[in-house]
C-alpha cells in the first residue's frame, strides 16, 4: 500500500472520530490505532466499521481502531500529521480533555485492570529486544547443532545474551517511568541486582547471587525507589534537592533491595519456575487444555497482561517460557473457527472479506482482527474458537507430561511467527514438530467445532445472505463496546 493510500485512510478516519479537535492523544500498538478523545460520543462506530481498511473498533479508555499489523504503523504518522496540522495544537487538546479523560478512566477502569495495564506498559516496550535476541539465540543454537560457523557462534551468543543479562536495568527504568519517578534512578537501583559484587553480600543467612530476583526484584526495587523519591521531594528543601533526593533514593532503595527484595523476589521467581514445571509435568494435557481454552477470554478482558512478568521470569530463569506455546494455541483455535465461518457463510461477502483480510495476521499470531471483526460479534464462534485452543493446548501439555517440553525464548509472537523462537529440552527439531502439530490440532478442532456448533439455524438465515456493499460484518450487538486487549 502506498503512502498516498495511507494518507487517504487517515483522512477518512479523522472525521469519523470527531475531527482533530476531538483528539487528545494518538498512539498505536501492533494492530490498533489508539486515540484519546475529548468526547467519545462523537465517534461514528458504524461508519468506521464500514470502512474497508478497518477490521474492528474497540471502546475502552481510548478508542481503538483495528487496522492490522503493518498498516497501523503506516497510517498512524499520517493521522498524527493531520491532527498536528489543525488549528488546535495537541497540547491544547490534551489540556482541555484531561479532566474528561480522567473521569472516563475512573468510571470504566477497575483497579486491577489499571494495575495490569501499568505492568504491561513496563514490559511491552521490551518485547522487540526480546524477539530480536531470541531469534539470534535460536540461530546460534541451530549453527551449533549443524556444526557450522564455530567462530561465529560465540559472537551470536554474546549479542543474544547481552540484553538478557541487563534486562533488570531496563525493567527498573520503565517501572520508575510508569509510576512517576525518575527513570534513571529506577534503573540505577535495579542495576544492583545484576552487579557482580552482590556475591559478597549476605542476607537472611544466604550469600546473594548476581541476578537473584530477576525482573520481579527489579520491578519491586524501582517501585520502592519511586516511593522514596516522591517522599524526598516533599520533605527535602529545594536548595538541597539535587544532591539529597537522588542520594537517599538510591541508598535507601538499594539497601532494602540487597537485604530484603533480592532474597524474597528470588524465592518467588524460583517458585514460579517450579510451579510451571510441575504444572505441565503432572497436569499435562489437562493443564494445557485449561490454559489454551481460557486464554482468549483473558485477552478479551485484558487479564493476560498479568502473565507478562511470569513469561519474562521463566525466560530469564530457564531460557524459555513453557507457557507461551500452549497459550498460542488459542490463536490456532481462532484461525480454525474463522475458516469455518468463511465456509459456512459462503453468501456473506462482507464477513468473508473481513476474514480474508484478517486471516494472514491470524496465522502469524495477531488474533485481534479475527476476534473483534468476526468471532466475538457472532458469539458462538468465539466459544468454539476457545474449544480449538483448548485441544491444541492439551496436545502440547500432553507432550510436556511425557517429557518433551516446548518453550519460547521470547514473548510477543505466536502462530507461525513463533517458530523461529522455539526451544525445547529435546532439541529444536522435536520442539518444532510438537508445536506444529499442536497448531494443526487447534486449527482442526476450531474448524470442526465451529462448523458443527457455531451457528444456529436463525444465525445461518440471518447472516448467510448477500450483504449490502459497505455493510458491517458484525451483528447489531457489535455496537456495544468490546473489552480491550
C-alpha positions in Angstrom: 0.0 0.0 0.0 1.4 3.4 -1.0 1.9 6.4 1.3 -1.0 8.1 -0.6 -3.3 5.3 0.3 -2.3 5.5 4.0 -2.8 9.3 3.9 -6.3 8.7 2.4 -7.1 6.2 5.2 -6.1 8.7 7.8 -8.1 11.4 6.2 -11.2 9.1 6.1 -10.9 8.1 9.7 -10.4 11.6 11.2 -13.9 13.0 10.7 -15.4 9.7 11.9 -13.8 10.1 15.4 -15.0 13.7 15.8 -12.2 15.6 13.9 -8.9 16.9 15.1 -10.5 19.0 17.9 -11.7 15.8 19.5 -8.3 14.1 19.6 -6.2 14.3 22.8 -3.6 11.6 22.0 -2.6 9.4 19.2 -0.7 6.1 19.6 -0.6 2.6 18.1 0.2 -0.9 19.2 0.8 -4.0 16.9 -2.6 -3.8 15.3 -4.6 -0.8 16.6 -4.7 2.9 16.2 -5.4 4.1 19.8 -7.0 7.5 20.2 -7.6 9.6 23.3 -10.9 11.5 22.8 -12.5 14.5 24.4 -16.0 13.2 23.7 -16.4 9.5 22.9 -20.0 10.1 21.7 -18.7 11.8 18.6 -17.3 8.5 17.2 -19.3 7.2 14.3 -18.7 3.5 15.0 -20.9 2.1 12.3 -19.2 4.3 9.7 -15.8 3.2 11.0 -16.7 -0.5 10.8 -17.9 0.0 7.2 -14.5 1.4 6.1 -12.7 -1.3 4.1 -9.4 -0.7 6.0 -11.0 -1.1 9.4 -11.0 -4.6 10.9 -12.8 -3.7 14.1 -13.5 -1.0 16.7 -12.9 -1.4 20.4 -14.1 1.1 23.1 -12.1 1.3 26.3 -10.4 4.3 28.0 -9.3 5.0 24.4 -11.0 4.5 21.0 -9.1 1.6 19.4 -9.4 1.2 15.6 -8.1 -2.2 14.5 -6.2 -1.8 11.2 -3.9 -4.8 11.3 -0.1 -5.2 11.6 1.9 -3.1 9.2 -1.0 -0.9 8.1 -1.4 0.7 11.5 2.3 1.6 11.7 2.0 3.5 8.4 -1.4 5.1 9.0 -0.6 6.4 12.5 2.0 9.0 11.4 -0.3 10.2 8.6 -3.1 10.6 11.2 -0.8 12.4 13.6 0.2 14.8 10.8 -3.4 15.6 10.1 -4.1 16.3 13.8 -1.0 18.4 14.2 -1.9 20.4 11.2 -5.1 21.6 12.6 -5.6 25.0 14.2 -5.8 23.4 17.6 -2.5 22.0 19.0 -2.2 18.6 20.6 -1.1 20.3 23.9 -4.1 22.5 24.0 -6.4 19.5 23.2 -4.7 17.5 26.0 -5.2 20.3 28.5 -8.9 20.7 27.7 -9.5 17.0 27.6 -7.5 15.9 30.6 -10.3 16.2 33.2 -12.8 14.4 31.0 -10.3 11.6 30.2 -9.5 11.1 33.9 -13.2 10.9 34.7 -13.9 8.4 32.0 -10.9 6.2 33.1 -12.2 6.3 36.7 -15.7 5.1 35.5 -14.5 2.4 33.1 -11.3 1.0 34.6 -11.1 -1.2 37.7 -8.1 -1.0 40.0 -7.0 -4.5 38.8 -7.1 -3.5 35.1 -5.3 -0.3 35.7 -2.6 -2.2 37.6 -2.2 -4.8 34.9 -2.0 -2.1 32.2 0.8 -0.5 34.1 2.6 -3.8 34.3 2.1 -4.2 30.6 3.5 -0.7 30.0 6.6 -1.7 31.8 7.3 -4.9 29.8 5.7 -4.3 26.4 8.5 -1.9 25.3 11.0 -4.6 25.9 9.3 -7.1 23.6 11.2 -6.0 20.4 14.5 -6.7 22.0 13.3 -10.0 23.5 12.2 -11.1 20.0 15.4 -10.0 18.3 17.7 -11.5 20.9 15.6 -14.7 21.0 15.8 -15.2 17.2 19.6 -14.6 17.3 19.9 -17.1 20.1 17.9 -19.6 18.1 20.2 -19.0 15.1 23.2 -19.6 17.3 21.7 -22.9 18.6 20.9 -24.0 15.0 24.5 -23.4 13.9 25.8 -25.3 16.9 23.6 -28.3 16.1 24.7 -28.2 12.5 28.3 -27.8 13.4 28.6 -24.7 11.2 30.4 -21.4 11.7 32.1 -22.3 15.1 33.8 -18.9 15.2 30.5 -17.1 14.8 28.6 -18.9 17.5 30.2 -17.2 20.5 29.6 -13.8 18.9 26.0 -14.6 18.3 25.7 -15.8 21.9 27.1 -12.5 23.2 24.8 -10.5 21.0 21.8 -12.5 22.1 22.7 -12.6 25.8 23.7 -9.0 26.4 20.2 -7.7 26.7 19.0 -10.5 28.9 21.9 -10.0 31.3 20.8 -6.4 31.9 17.1 -6.8 31.5 16.6 -5.9 35.1 18.0 -2.4 34.4 15.5 -1.8 31.6 12.7 -3.1 33.8 13.7 -0.7 36.6 14.0 2.2 34.2 10.5 1.5 32.7 9.0 0.9 36.2 10.1 4.3 37.5 8.9 6.0 34.4 5.5 4.3 34.6 4.9 5.1 38.3 6.0 8.7 38.0 9.6 8.6 39.2 12.9 9.5 37.6 13.6 6.6 35.1 17.4 6.6 35.5 17.1 6.3 39.3 14.8 3.3 38.9 17.4 1.8 36.5 20.2 2.6 38.9 18.6 0.8 41.8 17.6 -2.2 39.6 21.2 -2.4 38.4 22.2 -3.5 41.9 20.5 -6.8 41.2 22.8 -7.7 38.3 26.0 -6.2 39.8 28.7 -9.0 40.3 29.7 -7.5 43.7 26.4 -8.6 45.3 28.0 -12.0 45.7 29.8 -10.5 48.7 26.6 -9.6 50.4 24.7 -11.9 52.8 21.0 -11.6 53.5 18.9 -14.0 55.7 22.0 -16.1 56.2 22.4 -16.7 52.5 25.0 -15.2 50.2 23.3 -13.4 47.3 23.9 -14.2 43.7 24.1 -11.7 40.8 20.7 -11.6 39.1 18.9 -13.1 42.1 15.3 -11.9 42.0 15.5 -11.1 38.3 12.8 -8.9 36.8 10.5 -9.2 39.7 13.2 -7.9 42.1 13.9 -5.1 39.6 10.2 -4.2 39.4 9.9 -4.1 43.2 13.2 -2.2 43.7 12.3 0.5 41.2 8.7 0.9 42.6 10.3 1.4 46.0 12.7 4.0 44.5 9.7 5.9 43.2 8.1 6.0 46.6 11.3 7.1 48.3 12.0 9.8 45.6 8.5 11.2 46.0 8.8 11.3 49.8 12.1 13.1 49.4 10.6 15.7 47.0 8.0 16.5 49.7 10.5 17.0 52.6 13.9 17.9 51.2 14.5 21.7 50.8 14.6 22.7 47.2 18.2 24.1 47.6 19.4 20.5 48.6 17.0 18.5 46.4 19.5 17.9 43.5 22.0 16.4 45.9 19.9 14.8 48.7 17.0 13.3 46.8 18.9 11.0 44.3 21.4 10.0 47.0 18.7 9.0 49.5 16.6 7.3 46.8 19.4 5.1 45.6 20.8 4.5 49.1 17.6 3.5 50.9 16.1 1.6 48.0 19.4 -0.1 47.3 19.9 -1.3 50.9 16.3 -2.6 51.0 16.9 -4.4 47.7 20.0 -6.0 49.0 18.8 -7.0 52.4 15.2 -7.9 51.5 13.9 -7.7 48.0 16.5 -9.7 46.2 16.0 -12.7 48.5 12.2 -12.5 48.5 12.0 -12.0 44.8 14.5 -14.8 44.2 12.3 -17.2 46.2 9.2 -16.1 44.2 11.0 -16.4 40.9 12.1 -19.9 41.8 8.6 -20.8 42.9 7.2 -19.6 39.5 9.6 -21.8 37.6 9.0 -24.8 39.9 5.2 -24.4 39.6 5.3 -24.1 35.8 7.4 -27.3 35.5 5.2 -29.2 37.9 2.0 -27.9 36.3 3.0 -29.4 32.9 4.8 -32.4 34.2 2.0 -33.6 36.4 -1.0 -31.7 34.9 -0.1 -32.4 31.3 -3.0 -32.4 28.9 -5.5 -31.2 31.5 -3.4 -28.2 32.4 -2.8 -27.4 28.7 -6.5 -27.8 27.9 -7.5 -25.3 30.6 -4.7 -22.8 29.7 -5.3 -23.0 25.9 -9.1 -22.7 26.4 -9.1 -19.7 28.7 -6.5 -17.6 27.0 -8.9 -15.9 24.5 -11.3 -14.7 27.3 -8.3 -13.5 29.3 -7.1 -11.5 26.2 -10.6 -10.1 25.8 -10.7 -9.0 29.4 -7.2 -7.6 29.4 -6.1 -10.0 32.2 -3.5 -11.8 30.0 -1.2 -8.9 30.9 -0.7 -10.4 34.3 1.3 -13.2 32.6 3.9 -10.9 31.1 6.2 -10.9 34.2 5.7 -14.6 34.5 6.9 -15.2 31.0 9.8 -12.9 31.4 10.8 -14.6 34.7 10.7 -18.0 33.0 12.8 -16.8 30.1 15.3 -15.2 32.4 15.5 -18.2 34.7 15.2 -21.2 32.3 16.0 -19.7 28.9 12.4 -20.1 27.6 8.8 -19.9 28.7 6.9 -23.2 28.5 3.6 -21.4 28.9 3.6 -19.3 25.7 3.4 -22.2 23.1 0.4 -23.6 25.0 -1.4 -20.2 25.2 -0.6 -19.6 21.5 -3.0 -22.5 20.7 -5.8 -20.1 21.4 -4.9 -18.2 18.2 -4.9 -21.5 16.3 -8.4 -22.2 17.5 -9.4 -18.7 16.4 -8.0 -19.3 12.9 -9.8 -22.6 12.6 -13.1 -21.0 13.8 -12.7 -18.1 11.3 -12.1 -20.6 8.5 -15.3 -22.4 9.3 -17.2 -19.2 9.4 -15.8 -18.4 5.9 -17.1 -21.8 4.7 -20.5 -21.7 6.4 -21.3 -18.1 5.4 -20.5 -18.5 1.7 -23.0 -15.9 0.6 -22.0 -13.2 3.1 -19.4 -11.2 1.2 -18.8 -8.7 4.0 -17.8 -11.3 6.6 -15.8 -13.3 4.1 -14.0 -10.2 3.0 -13.1 -9.4 6.7 -11.8 -12.9 7.2 -9.7 -12.8 4.0 -8.1 -9.6 5.3 -7.6 -10.7 8.9 -6.6 -14.4 8.4 -3.0 -13.8 7.3 -2.4 -11.8 10.5 -4.2 -14.5 12.5 -1.8 -17.2 11.1 1.1 -15.1 12.3 -0.4 -14.9 15.8 -2.2 -11.5 15.7 -5.7 -12.6 16.6 -7.4 -9.3 17.4 -8.8 -8.6 13.9 -10.5 -12.0 13.9 -11.7 -11.7 17.5 -13.2 -8.3 17.2 -14.1 -8.5 13.5 -15.6 -12.0 13.3 -15.9 -14.4 16.2 -16.8 -12.2 19.1 -19.6 -10.3 17.3 -21.0 -13.6 16.1 -20.9 -15.1 19.6 -20.9 -18.8 19.2 -17.7 -18.9 17.0 -15.8 -17.2 19.9 -16.7 -20.1 22.2 -15.8 -22.8 19.6 -12.5 -21.0 18.9 -11.8 -21.4 22.6 -12.5 -25.1 22.3 -10.0 -25.3 19.4 -7.4 -23.5 21.6 -8.1 -25.9 24.5 -7.5 -29.1 22.4 -4.3 -27.5 20.9 -3.1 -26.6 24.4 -4.0 -30.1 25.7 -1.9 -31.6 22.9 1.2 -29.7 23.8 0.6 -30.2 27.5 0.4 -34.0 26.9 3.9 -34.0 25.4 5.2 -31.9 28.3 3.9 -34.6 30.6 5.7 -37.2 28.5 8.9 -35.2 29.0 9.1 -33.3 25.7 8.8 -29.7 26.7 8.4 -26.9 24.2 9.1 -23.3 25.1 9.6 -19.8 23.5 12.7 -17.7 24.0 10.7 -14.5 23.8 7.2 -13.2 24.3 5.1 -11.3 21.7 4.8 -13.5 18.6 2.6 -16.6 18.4 1.2 -18.6 15.5 3.7 -19.2 12.7 5.8 -16.3 13.9 6.7 -18.3 17.0 8.7 -21.0 15.0 12.0 -19.0 15.0 11.8 -18.6 18.8 11.1 -22.2 19.8 13.3 -24.1 22.0 12.9 -27.4 23.9 14.6 -29.8 26.2 15.0 -32.4 23.5 16.2 -30.3 20.6 14.8 -27.8 18.1 13.5 -30.4 15.7 11.2 -32.0 18.3 10.1 -28.6 19.6 9.1 -27.5 16.1 7.3 -30.9 15.4 5.3 -30.7 18.7 4.3 -27.1 18.3 3.4 -27.5 14.6 1.2 -30.5 15.4 -0.4 -28.5 18.2 -1.3 -25.8 15.7 -2.8 -28.3 13.4 -4.9 -29.7 16.2 -6.0 -26.2 17.2 -6.9 -25.4 13.6 -8.8 -28.6 13.0 -10.8 -28.7 16.3 -11.6 -24.9 16.0 -12.9 -25.5 12.4 -14.9 -28.6 13.2 -16.4 -27.2 16.4 -17.4 -24.0 14.7 -18.7 -25.8 11.6 -20.9 -28.1 13.6 -21.9 -26.0 16.7 -21.0 -22.4 15.7 -24.3 -21.4 14.2 -28.0 -21.8 15.0 -30.5 -22.0 12.2 -31.6 -18.5 12.9 -28.0 -17.3 12.7 -27.4 -19.0 9.3 -30.6 -17.5 8.0 -29.6 -14.0 9.2 -26.0 -14.0 8.2 -25.7 -16.4 5.2 -27.0 -13.9 2.7 -25.5 -11.3 0.4 -24.6 -8.3 2.4 -25.1 -4.8 1.0 -21.9 -3.1 -0.2 -20.1 -1.5 2.8 -22.3 -3.3 5.4 -20.7 -4.2 8.6 -19.8 -7.9 9.2 -20.9 -7.8 12.8 -24.5 -8.1 14.1 -26.3 -5.3 15.8 -24.9 -6.3 19.2 -21.4 -5.4 17.9 -22.2 -1.7 18.6 -21.6 -2.5 22.3 -18.1 -1.7 23.5 -15.9 -4.7 23.4 -13.2 -5.3 26.1 -9.7 -4.2 25.1 -6.7 -6.3 24.8 
